[in-house]
Amino acid sequence: MPDRLRHCVECPDCCTRYLLGFSPYRNGSYLVSLVTDSAEEYKLICSCCRPPVCSRWNWSELKTYGVSNAAYERGYGRSDEIWLLRQYPDRDTDSVNLNSFGEARRKAR
């Protein structure tokens, strides 16, 4: 099981993944939350290039990631430190069971 489960945004240029709520980041990047009448949006300004790379994300586009302790402390990391989780329904209880290896797991009884 991953150390932590968090929502993240990913820079489309360098593929660094940034955890929500940790901005500004130590590498000079930052994430701005924009609340509109219809939804919550995020604007990522990544310092990987000059000028910085800018990307926008809607709340509905965010996915759940497993986050290592080291990446959590920084607030960002590479794909080997912050990995996408898959969701699979547990047939017995109709609840969702998250597994970082992409396999459905049964709950221990």
N, C-alpha and C positions, 0 to 999 in steps of 0.2 A: 504494500500500500504506500502511496506517496506520502512524503512528509507533510505537505499542505495541499489544499485544493483552493484555487483562486481563478478569477477571471483575468484575462490578459489581452493586450493588443500587440500586434506584431508589425515591425517596420517592414514595408514592402521592398525596401532596398537591401538592407543588411540582415534581415530576418531575426533581429534581436527581439525578444519578447519582454514586454513591460507589464508589471503588475499594477492594477488600478490602486490608487490611494497612496502611492509612494513618491509622487512627483514633488519637487524636481529630483531628477536622478543624478547620481555622482558623475556620470559620464557627460553631463551637460544637456541631456535630453529632458523633455518635460511633457506632461499630459494635461490638457485643459478639458474640464467638463463643461459642456454647453447644454443647459436645460432649455428646451423649447416647449411650446404648448402641447405638441404631439408626442415628444419622445425625449430621451436623454441621449446626447451625442458626446463623443470624445474626439479631440483633435490631438494627435501625436506629432510632436516636433522632435525628430531624431537627429542627433548630432553626428551621424555617421558620415555625412558629406558636407561640402560647402557649396552652395547654401544648404542649410538643413533640409532634410526630407520631411514633408508634411503629409499626413494621411488622416482621414476621418473615419469614425466607427460609430455605428448605432448600437444601442444596448442590445438589440435583438441579434446582432452579429457576433457578440462576444461568446466565446466557448470556455469550457472548464478545462483547466490545466492542472497537472500535478507539478509541484514546485519543490525543488531541493532546498535544504536549509540555507545553503550558501547563496543561492539566487534570491531567496526570500529576504535575507539580510541586506542584499544590494538593492532589491526591488526590480531587477531585470536579469536576463541571462540568455544563454544559447539554447537551442532545441534539445541538447542532451541534459540540460539542467531544468528546463521547463517543457514538459511534454504534454501533448494533447491526450485527454482521456476520452474514451468511448463509453457510451451509455447503453446498457442492455437491460431489458426488463427481467425481473426475477419471476418466473412463471408461477411459483407457488404463492407469492404474496402480492403480485402486481406492483411491487416497488422497484425502484431503479437501483442497480448495484453497479458501482464504478470500478473498473479494473484497468490498470495502466498497461496490461499486456494484451488488451483487446479480447479477453475471454470472459464469458459469463461465469460468475461464481455463486454458489449456493450459500445461503446464510447458515452459520453454525447453529445447531439447535441444542 
